[in-house]
Amino acid sequence: MKEALIEIINLSKRFFKQNKHVTALDQISLKIYRGETVGIMGPSGCGKSTFGKLLIRLLEPCGGDIKFHGQSIFTFSKAELKQFRRHAQIVFQDPYSSLNPRYTVGGILKEPFEIHTDQPKDVVHQEVDRLLDRVGLSKKMTHRYPHELSGGQRQRVAIARAIALRPQLIVLDEPLSALDVSIQAQIVNLLRELKQEYYLTYVFISHDQTMVEYFSDVIYHHQNGKLIKD
């Protein structure tokens, strides 16, 4: 029997723009199971990214609930929310804007361990080297800054940061759209390998129908605030 990692119940989100309410999500209900890739497809501006941010509580809903292992993420205490952040990560569309330009690659990858663990520095350094190797980057990258990397390299760093603490859920918010087609294939293959290795659950948000169909186990179309299963 499949295990439901995330249960979404009547989730709604509206924004007030230009003197009117815009509905991004309208009473969405679905379950996301461990180890599957759920594709969310729809045109730009339809609310796909809003859904992804709600899943990891970067936004608060107007109504409804999201349960992680049966517990509402919107009732988490500060300590519980910090623990949840270990298990739920996000990779954004533009790795350049999502990586701190003042940090080196090593600093970016150390941060999750420094925030969430008390591991000694030498162990953290080993973890950083392991992460770089796992996403296909040289250890020499440790001392470089994001602006010194290519788009594909920056996205690999973002993925490495996302998997650092062995999360259960990763939201992939248009992770390929800023990359060249040849690099897209490399990143997709890397994500598939990591899914198998770490038993990851993905929510893959994209407007690219071909890539969603190729990469996803289950597909939903975002239309008029609803998620319609393919």
C-alpha positions in Angstrom: 0.0 0.0 0.0 1.4 3.4 -1.0 2.3 5.9 1.7 0.9 9.4 1.4 3.6 11.9 2.2 1.5 15.0 1.6 -2.2 15.4 1.8 -3.7 18.6 0.4 -7.3 19.4 1.5 -9.4 22.1 0.0 -6.4 24.4 -0.5 -7.1 27.9 -1.7 -5.0 31.0 -2.3 -6.0 34.4 -3.6 -4.0 37.6 -4.2 -5.2 41.1 -4.4 -3.8 42.7 -7.5 -4.8 45.9 -9.3 -7.9 46.4 -7.1 -9.2 42.9 -7.6 -8.9 39.4 -6.2 -7.0 36.9 -8.3 -7.5 33.2 -7.5 -4.4 31.1 -7.8 -5.8 28.0 -6.2 -9.4 27.1 -5.7 -10.1 24.3 -3.1 -7.4 21.9 -4.4 -7.4 18.4 -2.9 -4.9 15.6 -3.7 -2.4 13.2 -2.2 1.3 13.0 -3.0 2.8 9.6 -2.3 6.3 8.7 -1.3 8.8 8.1 -4.1 6.7 9.5 -6.9 7.2 12.5 -9.2 4.1 14.7 -9.5 4.1 17.0 -12.5 2.2 20.3 -12.3 1.8 21.8 -15.8 0.3 25.1 -16.9 1.0 28.4 -18.6 3.1 31.1 -16.9 1.3 33.1 -14.3 -1.4 30.5 -13.6 -0.4 29.8 -10.0 1.9 26.8 -10.3 4.7 28.4 -8.3 2.2 29.5 -5.7 1.2 25.9 -5.2 4.9 24.9 -4.8 5.6 27.6 -2.3 2.5 26.6 -0.2 3.7 23.0 -0.1 6.8 24.0 1.8 5.1 26.9 3.7 6.8 29.8 2.0 3.3 31.2 1.7 0.2 30.9 3.9 -3.1 29.8 2.4 -6.5 31.6 2.4 -8.2 28.3 3.2 -7.7 24.6 3.4 -4.8 22.6 4.7 -1.6 20.7 3.9 -0.7 17.6 6.0 2.8 16.2 6.1 2.8 12.7 7.5 -0.6 13.5 8.8 0.2 16.7 10.6 -0.9 20.2 9.4 2.2 22.2 8.3 0.3 25.4 9.2 0.1 24.4 12.9 3.8 23.7 13.2 5.6 25.5 16.1 8.9 27.4 15.2 10.9 24.3 16.2 8.6 21.9 14.2 8.8 24.2 11.2 12.6 24.1 11.4 12.5 20.3 11.5 10.1 20.3 8.5 12.6 22.4 6.5 15.0 19.5 6.7 12.5 17.3 5.0 11.0 19.6 2.4 13.2 21.7 0.0 12.8 23.7 -3.1 14.9 24.3 -6.3 13.9 27.5 -8.0 13.8 28.5 -11.7 16.7 31.0 -11.6 19.7 29.6 -9.6 21.5 32.9 -9.9 18.9 34.7 -7.8 18.3 31.9 -5.4 22.0 31.5 -4.5 23.5 34.1 -2.1 26.0 36.1 -4.3 28.1 36.9 -1.2 28.8 33.2 -0.4 31.1 30.9 -2.1 29.8 27.5 -3.3 31.4 26.0 -0.2 29.6 28.5 2.0 26.3 27.9 0.3 26.6 24.1 0.8 27.8 24.4 4.4 24.8 26.5 5.5 22.2 23.7 5.8 24.6 21.7 8.1 25.4 24.8 10.2 21.7 25.6 10.6 20.3 22.2 11.2 23.1 20.1 12.6 26.0 20.3 15.1 28.5 18.3 13.0 32.1 19.3 13.4 33.7 21.4 10.7 35.8 18.7 9.2 32.8 16.5 8.8 30.9 19.4 7.1 33.8 19.9 4.7 33.6 16.2 3.8 29.9 16.5 3.3 30.4 19.5 1.0 32.9 17.5 -1.1 30.5 14.6 -1.3 27.7 16.8 -2.5 29.8 18.4 -5.2 30.9 15.1 -6.4 27.4 13.7 -6.4 26.1 16.5 -8.6 29.0 16.3 -11.0 31.0 19.3 -9.9 34.7 19.5 -9.1 35.9 20.2 -5.5 37.7 23.2 -7.1 34.2 24.9 -7.2 34.2 25.2 -3.4 35.9 28.6 -3.5 34.0 30.1 -6.5 31.1 32.5 -6.3 27.8 32.0 -8.1 28.6 34.7 -10.7 31.7 32.7 -11.7 29.6 29.6 -12.7 27.5 28.7 -15.7 23.8 28.4 -15.4 24.0 24.6 -15.4 26.7 24.7 -12.7 24.6 27.0 -10.6 21.6 24.7 -10.8 23.7 21.8 -9.8 24.8 23.7 -6.7 21.1 24.5 -6.0 20.3 20.8 -6.3 23.2 19.9 -4.1 22.0 22.3 -1.4 18.5 20.8 -1.7 19.6 17.2 -1.1 22.2 18.1 1.6 20.1 16.9 4.6 18.5 14.0 2.8 15.0 15.5 2.5 11.9 13.5 1.6 10.2 16.1 -0.6 11.7 18.5 -3.2 9.7 21.0 -5.1 11.2 21.7 -8.5 9.9 25.0 -9.6 10.7 25.4 -13.3 14.2 24.1 -12.7 15.1 23.7 -16.4 13.6 26.8 -18.1 16.6 29.0 -17.6 19.0 26.4 -19.1 20.1 25.4 -22.6 18.4 22.3 -24.0 21.6 20.2 -23.9 22.0 21.1 -20.2 18.4 20.4 -19.4 18.8 16.7 -20.4 21.8 16.5 -18.0 20.0 18.0 -15.1 16.9 15.8 -15.7 19.1 12.7 -15.7 20.8 13.8 -12.5 17.4 14.4 -10.8 16.3 10.9 -11.8 19.4 9.4 -10.4 19.0 11.3 -7.1 15.4 10.2 -6.8 16.3 6.6 -7.0 19.3 7.0 -4.7 17.6 8.9 -1.9 14.0 7.8 -2.4 12.9 11.3 -3.1 9.4 12.6 -3.8 9.3 15.4 -6.4 6.8 18.0 -7.3 7.9 19.1 -10.8 6.4 22.4 -11.9 6.8 23.3 -15.5 5.1 24.8 -18.6 7.0 22.3 -20.8 4.6 19.5 -21.6 7.2 17.2 -23.2 9.5 17.4 -20.2 6.6 17.0 -17.7 5.4 13.9 -19.5 8.9 12.4 -19.7 9.8 13.1 -16.1 6.6 12.6 -14.1 4.7 9.6 -12.8 1.4 11.6 -12.3 0.4 14.8 -14.1 -1.9 17.6 -13.1 -3.0 20.5 -15.4 -3.4 23.8 -13.6 -6.5 25.4 -15.1 -8.6 28.3 -13.6 -7.3 27.6 -10.1 -8.0 23.9 -10.2 -5.6 21.0 -10.6 -7.0 18.5 -13.1 -5.4 15.0 -13.3 -4.2 13.9 -16.7 
